[in-house]
Amino acid sequence: MKNRISLFLMLMIFAGVGHAELKIGFVNVAKVLEKAPQAAKAKTRLETEFSPRDKALVAQQKEIKTLEEKLSRDSAVMSEDERRRLEKDVLDKKRDAARAQQEFSEDFNMRRNEELGNLQKRIVEAVRALAKEESFDLLLTDGVIYANDQIDVTSRVQQKLETLSQ
């Protein structure tokens, strides 16, 4: 469907403009996302923000493993009440850990999506600024099967994004 729309737009442009020369370019957004300085900063922010919770989850898992080892090792010499209490403690800690892991994943995904959305907005700003500065008639992104290196302006968008980050 996107290809049909793109083809239709291209035909409309060529039919409407006649023989006027068009300046067309292509931007590989995935490549820009990968190499953007803002992406590295966002990754660092996420790591800083979620590192303490990640360490707490790892510590929780170690504690559960230690309790399980104690239960398997000492269950034969424990009283029935002690063993049941320890089994309940292990089960409660597993539930808490699973809940904490799920909350961590949800929070992390939500923040990562926020950061990605902000980065995508910055990329769109950089593409538009480049298009205006260099007088492009049309800049294409996704859905392009082939783009000649002469019309690939991805590196220039990356440079523009770097200047916007300063």
PyMOL commands that set and color helices and strands:
alter all, ss='L'
color gray80, all
select helices_A, chain A and resi 2-17+29-35+37-74+80-133+154-165
alter helices_A, ss='H'
color red, helices_A
select strands_A, chain A and resi 24-26+138-140
alter strands_A, ss='S'
color yellow, strands_A
deselect
rebuild
show_as cartoon
